[in-house]
Amino acid sequence: MSSLEDERFMREAMRVATERSADPSVSPIGCVIVKDGQIIATERNRVEDDHDPTAHAEITAIRAAGAKLQDPELRGAVLYSTLQPCGMCTMASIWSKVGRVVFGAGREDVHRMYFEDRHIDTMQFIEDAYRHDLTIEGGVLRAECAALYYGPHDHPPLEEQGNL
């Protein structure tokens, strides 16, 4: 896929991320899944809306894509996320068999509250996975995606920091 296509789909993920709110306290994460150049699922973080800690944008998009294709395997699909996937979403990407994960902002670009671990970069999971057909690319529209979240040196209120 060309970098222009990656940027186009990442812009769609950013649009989806901010449908409810662009407030960084609601973790406006957006995910788009594309197969054969066509969007098959778009979802945003729904944790607060659904009162479900597993309702991350990537998880709900994987569920929607599987339902649309009537297949739990998303081989050949590309998952676009505005933020580097967490461990749970990384593992879901592996198990759903997407072919490529593309993200905007990475761990180093945002406040630590958006990640579950202090020392492990979950992208290592992909490198260590038994699958060799899954690739990952980070930094697509990095600055624009990072602007959706608290920065690494911001001081968000403690009540907004669910992972700390």
C-alpha positions in Angstrom: 0.0 0.0 0.0 1.3 3.5 -0.8 2.1 6.0 1.8 -0.7 8.2 0.4 -3.2 5.4 1.0 -1.9 4.9 4.5 -2.3 8.5 5.2 -5.9 8.5 3.7 -6.9 5.6 5.9 -5.2 7.1 9.0 -7.1 10.3 8.5 -10.3 8.3 8.5 -9.2 6.6 11.7 -8.6 10.1 13.2 -12.0 11.2 12.1 -13.6 8.1 13.7 -11.5 8.7 16.9 -13.0 12.1 17.4 -16.7 11.3 16.6 -17.7 11.4 20.2 -15.1 13.9 21.5 -11.6 15.1 20.8 -10.9 15.4 24.6 -7.7 13.4 25.4 -9.3 12.2 28.7 -11.7 10.0 26.8 -8.9 8.3 24.9 -10.1 9.2 21.4 -8.6 6.2 19.6 -9.9 5.3 16.2 -9.4 2.2 14.1 -10.1 1.4 10.5 -9.7 -2.0 8.9 -9.1 -2.2 5.2 -9.2 -5.2 2.9 -8.6 -5.1 -0.9 -8.5 -1.3 -0.7 -12.0 -1.1 0.8 -12.9 -0.1 4.4 -14.6 -3.0 6.1 -14.8 -1.7 9.6 -14.4 1.6 11.5 -14.6 1.9 15.2 -13.6 4.2 18.0 -12.7 3.5 21.6 -16.0 2.5 23.4 -14.7 1.6 26.8 -16.6 4.3 28.7 -19.7 4.1 26.5 -20.1 0.4 26.8 -18.7 0.1 30.4 -16.4 -2.6 28.9 -12.6 -2.5 29.4 -12.1 -4.6 26.3 -14.0 -2.2 24.0 -10.9 -0.7 22.6 -11.1 0.6 19.0 -9.0 -2.2 17.6 -11.0 -4.9 19.3 -14.4 -3.5 18.3 -13.2 -3.0 14.7 -11.8 -6.6 14.6 -15.2 -7.8 15.8 -17.1 -5.7 13.2 -14.8 -6.8 10.4 -15.2 -10.5 11.3 -19.0 -10.1 11.4 -19.0 -8.3 8.0 -16.8 -11.0 6.4 -18.5 -13.8 8.3 -15.0 -15.0 9.1 -12.8 -14.6 12.2 -9.7 -14.5 10.1 -8.8 -11.2 8.5 -5.9 -12.4 6.3 -4.8 -9.7 3.9 -6.5 -6.9 5.9 -4.7 -3.8 7.2 -5.6 -2.5 10.7 -5.0 1.3 11.1 -5.0 2.7 14.6 -4.4 6.3 15.7 -2.4 5.0 18.6 0.1 2.1 18.9 -2.0 -0.9 20.0 -1.8 -2.0 23.6 -1.0 -5.6 24.5 -4.6 -6.8 24.3 -5.1 -5.2 20.9 -1.7 -6.5 19.6 -2.7 -10.0 20.6 -6.1 -9.6 18.9 -4.3 -8.5 15.7 -2.2 -11.6 15.9 -5.1 -14.0 16.5 -7.3 -12.3 13.9 -4.6 -12.8 11.4 -4.5 -9.3 9.9 -1.7 -8.9 7.5 -0.5 -5.5 8.6 -0.8 -3.1 11.5 -0.3 0.6 10.9 -0.4 3.1 13.7 0.0 6.8 14.1 1.4 7.9 17.5 3.6 5.6 19.4 4.3 5.0 23.1 7.0 7.7 23.2 4.6 10.3 21.7 1.9 10.2 24.4 1.4 10.1 28.2 2.1 6.7 29.8 -1.5 6.5 30.9 -2.5 5.1 27.5 -0.4 2.0 28.0 -0.6 -0.9 30.4 3.1 -1.5 31.0 6.1 0.6 31.9 8.8 -1.4 30.3 7.5 -3.7 27.6 6.9 -2.4 24.2 4.0 -4.6 23.0 5.2 -4.4 19.4 7.8 -7.0 20.4 4.9 -9.4 20.6 4.5 -9.2 16.9 8.2 -9.7 16.3 8.1 -12.8 18.6 4.8 -14.2 17.2 4.9 -17.4 15.2 3.4 -15.5 12.3 5.9 -14.2 9.8 3.2 -12.7 7.6 2.3 -9.8 9.9 4.0 -6.6 9.5 3.8 -3.4 11.5 4.5 0.2 10.6 4.3 3.1 13.0 4.5 6.9 12.7 1.9 7.5 9.9 0.7 11.0 10.6 2.5 10.7 13.9 2.3 14.4 15.1 -1.4 14.7 14.0 -2.3 11.5 15.9 -0.2 12.4 18.9 -2.1 15.7 19.1 -5.3 13.7 20.0 -3.7 12.6 23.4 -2.0 14.0 26.4 1.7 14.3 25.7 4.5 12.5 27.5 5.2 15.5 29.8 1.6 16.6 30.4 0.0 16.3 33.8 -3.5 15.0 33.3 -5.7 14.8 36.5 -5.1 11.6 38.4 -8.8 10.5 38.1 -8.3 10.4 34.3 -5.3 8.1 34.5 -7.0 4.7 34.6 -3.8 2.6 34.0 -1.7 4.2 36.7 
